[in-house]
């Protein structure tokens, strides 16, 4: 790999001068707490596609964790914490029980430093690849490389190792994220008395954990400008969607609105408790009894959308009786339980920008096109996530008077957006994408709960919109030109029937808010989580195996999280 440059435009968020910024960013690190999101991307990209020679390859490397460089008995031994970076760019990983080997790589060609070009209105940031003679590679029990020691630590240790003054002994993993490891490493002092300096380079575990926290400062870095942009886009909608006519939640064959709540006979047929039995519903599903649910139909956007009468008829045929919203459905205890779960330690995986995700149960695949699919591996269910799955099953069964495809909703996908009003129009199953569909049962229904951090400020600021896939071409093709919509409220469950995914797309968007006939949308002030229930094959691990082996997924997240959402 020859000397190359990669230029990034980055902002001065959090820094008073360009010089201050460059000092912070000189070390390409995944633990630089004050660096903004775009800088972190640039830093992480500096590790891309590294393949360095090792002792296993016959390269100019030396094993320094087995004592091969110095056999003299140590005068003193201590253990220090060191950081390993770049593990996301290596297929091999380290397990907590693995022993870890460290190797000197004086011939490593892939170090980097930062150069800066300052202009009147911006500055450009360059990563220039130059040799790093202090490199120390990190290998798992199989001898495969998993990353490199943080270069500021290697710069202190490497000269001491090369001089025979110290020897690194046993090493083991203490903690890990998707990009870094914290390892405990034994240091044997042979001819060195510089213990204070060596101890001074170690990683503080508390500092290490700090960079996995989604704090208010991190929210600003991840989401700066996103909410304002969404609100500005919403102001371009030519009509107030919330003023559209609301359709019946379901029409019977006679054309009249179906009654609610369902009869006790219907509840009995699904094995549920009494229509007003609050204790049974709370204990078994986390829901309030159906007698308390508020079930509504979708808003009809078609009268304001510039499409032909034929297209409107077609859209109505596809979407009538297919989507509903349910409020006053979850017990307050369940909403508190959801909040506690989402704020638990290292719950979230970062999937990009201000978006985070976590799956429980089976596996799930994000993305709408080949080459951009992302595999989300599911964690084992907790007692809470199992009960929430049962609750989603109950809502679907009672609204559609039918069971979802077997084995029923068995997987939960938690999707967090700190400020953005995503997701844009998408399908959860796409016939042509076998790698996407592999873990999912066919003819997927969709049941999603919406959770707002600050409902008193934000609920109602977003809309779930649906539009047909075929024969629906509004002359004004903006994102708000849809056929049906539901205003998103805190704790609401929105439901779409089985099989609709083949015929329609849906998304979550910032709601156009009108005052005195003019748009006046305000950005969301807190985070929003969409908790979606899915139906996955019990053997979804086997069904995705071939696609994983053939690199159909651009990256894999989970099953464990590594980011903690602060309160």
Buried (B, 14 or more C-beta within 10 A) or exposed (E): EEEEEBEBEBBEBBBEEBEEBBEBBBBBBBBBBBBBBBBBBBBBBBBEEBEBBBBBEEBEBBBBBBBEBBEEEBEEEBEBBBBBBBBBBBEBBBEEEBEBBBBBBBBBBBBBBBEBEEEEEEBEBBBBBEEBBBBBBBBBEEEBBBBBBBBEBBBBBBEBBBEBBBBBBBBBBBBBBBBBBBBBBBBBBBEBEEBEEBEEBBBEEEEBBEBBBBBEBBBBBBBBEBBEBBBEBBBEBEBBBBEBEBBBBBBEEEEEEBEBBBEEEBBEEBEBBBBBBBEBBBEBBBBBBBBBBEBBBBBBBBEBBEBEEEBBEBBBEBBBBBBBBBBEBBBEEBBEBBBEBBBEEBBBBBBEBBBBBBBBBBBBBBBBEBEEBBBBBBBEBBEBBBBBBBBBBBBBBBBBEEEBBEEBBBBBBBBBBBBBBBBBBBBBBBEEBEBBBBBBBBBBBBBBBBBBBEBEEBBBBBBBBBBBEEEBEBEEEEBBBBBBBBBBBBBBBBBBBBBBBBBBBBBBBBBBBBEEEEBEBBBBBBBBBBBBBBBBBEEBBEBBEEBBEEEBBEEBBBBBBBBBBEE
